């Protein structure tokens, strides 16, 4: 199977199209586990009061909101290139009373609109898999993070237990695309999801990639039996 098309224009258009149903499908298709995954991610950042955080591929802002609530005076810059997703995020930020703590910026992972050495931490939830040039994104993350700053990345994986792995693949490749297509009314977005996960490096390979691109103390933590991995690292 050829690798999925990750051209920025295509990915942005896809997320623009599914934005209205994105949150519902996230919660429904993960059986609500997405909230637990984000909570663990924020805990791993070990944020001090007044921390500055970049949330790359922020989408509708759930991780940015959870991060802003983690410590007093935390400031978060959420970056995404899909305007419809950012509009939804902005509404949620206002509703939660966090407009003073979270700035939402339309931008690209390959050119993060934050000055060098600004951030104490950075996060990406289910977005690095969609980046067309991950090396450039990691170069930018290394640029905006202070030395010793923490990086936390959530991304899909595949269970290693044979029986569970087979069941997961059936759900991910047969059930999820049909449900996603029915609810989102988008023909390809939820077929792209399993294709992009299948093309993503293994946890060992991705951890090594992180270590080659400006980070140290890299850990890959399986969650929910390996359905999702949390990658944690420090900037060199």
WOQUIBEL-V80703 format. One record per backbone hydrogen bond with DSSP energy under -0.5 kcal/mol. NH is the residue of the N-H (numbers start at 1). CO is the residue of the C=O. E is the energy in kcal/mol with one decimal. If there is no record, write none. Layout:
<<NH CO E> <NH CO E>>
This chain:
<<6 4 -0.5> <10 7 -0.5> <11 7 -2.4> <12 8 -2.7> <13 9 -2.1> <14 10 -2.2> <15 11 -2.2> <16 12 -2.3> <17 13 -1.9> <18 14 -1.6> <19 15 -0.9> <21 18 -1.2> <22 18 -0.8> <22 19 -1.0> <23 19 -0.5> <25 21 -2.4> <26 22 -2.4> <27 23 -2.3> <28 24 -2.7> <29 25 -2.9> <30 26 -1.3> <31 28 -1.2> <32 27 -2.3> <33 30 -1.8> <35 32 -1.0> <36 32 -0.5> <37 33 -2.2> <38 34 -2.0> <39 35 -2.1> <40 36 -2.3> <41 37 -1.9> <42 38 -2.4> <43 39 -2.0> <44 40 -2.0> <45 41 -0.7> <45 42 -0.9> <46 42 -0.6> <46 43 -1.2> <50 72 -3.0> <51 48 -1.6> <53 75 -2.8> <54 121 -2.0> <55 53 -0.5> <55 77 -2.7> <56 54 -0.7> <56 123 -2.5> <57 79 -1.1> <58 55 -0.6> <58 79 -2.3> <61 58 -2.1> <65 61 -2.5> <66 62 -2.3> <67 63 -2.4> <68 64 -2.3> <69 65 -1.4> <70 67 -1.5> <71 67 -0.5> <74 71 -1.5> <75 51 -3.0> <76 101 -2.9> <77 53 -2.7> <78 76 -0.6> <78 103 -2.9> <79 55 -2.5> <79 77 -0.5> <80 105 -1.8> <83 81 -0.7> <86 82 -1.9> <87 83 -2.2> <88 84 -1.7> <89 85 -2.4> <90 86 -2.7> <91 87 -1.7> <92 88 -1.9> <93 89 -2.6> <94 90 -2.2> <95 91 -2.2> <96 92 -1.9> <97 94 -1.3> <98 93 -2.3> <101 98 -1.5> <102 98 -1.9> <103 76 -2.8> <105 78 -3.1> <107 80 -1.8> <107 105 -0.7> <108 111 -0.6> <111 108 -1.8> <114 112 -2.2> <117 143 -2.1> <118 115 -1.4> <119 144 -2.8> <120 52 -2.9> <121 52 -1.3> <122 150 -2.0> <123 54 -2.5> <124 152 -1.6> <125 56 -0.6> <126 124 -0.6> <126 154 -2.8> <130 127 -1.8> <131 128 -1.3> <134 131 -0.5> <136 133 -0.7> <137 133 -1.7> <138 134 -2.5> <139 135 -2.0> <140 136 -2.1> <141 137 -2.5> <142 138 -2.6> <143 139 -1.5> <144 140 -2.4> <145 141 -1.6> <146 119 -2.6> <148 235 -1.6> <149 146 -2.2> <150 120 -1.4> <151 233 -2.9> <152 122 -2.2> <153 231 -2.6> <154 124 -2.9> <155 229 -2.2> <157 227 -3.1> <165 161 -3.2> <166 162 -2.1> <167 163 -2.0> <168 164 -2.9> <169 165 -2.5> <170 166 -2.1> <171 167 -2.4> <172 168 -3.2> <173 169 -2.4> <174 170 -2.3> <175 170 -1.0> <175 171 -0.5> <176 171 -3.2> <178 174 -0.6> <179 175 -2.5> <180 176 -3.1> <181 177 -2.3> <182 178 -2.3> <183 179 -2.5> <184 180 -2.7> <185 181 -1.6> <191 188 -1.3> <192 188 -2.6> <193 189 -1.3> <195 191 -1.5> <196 192 -3.0> <197 193 -2.2> <198 194 -2.5> <199 195 -1.3> <200 196 -0.6> <200 197 -0.9> <206 202 -3.1> <207 203 -2.4> <208 204 -1.9> <209 205 -2.1> <210 206 -2.4> <211 207 -2.1> <212 208 -1.7> <213 209 -0.7> <213 210 -1.1> <214 211 -0.6> <215 210 -0.9> <216 234 -3.2> <219 232 -2.7> <221 219 -0.5> <221 230 -3.1> <222 220 -0.6> <223 228 -3.1> <226 223 -0.7> <227 223 -0.7> <227 224 -1.3> <228 223 -1.7> <229 155 -3.1> <230 221 -2.6> <231 153 -3.0> <231 229 -0.6> <232 219 -2.4> <233 151 -2.2> <234 216 -2.7> <235 149 -2.8> <236 214 -2.2>>
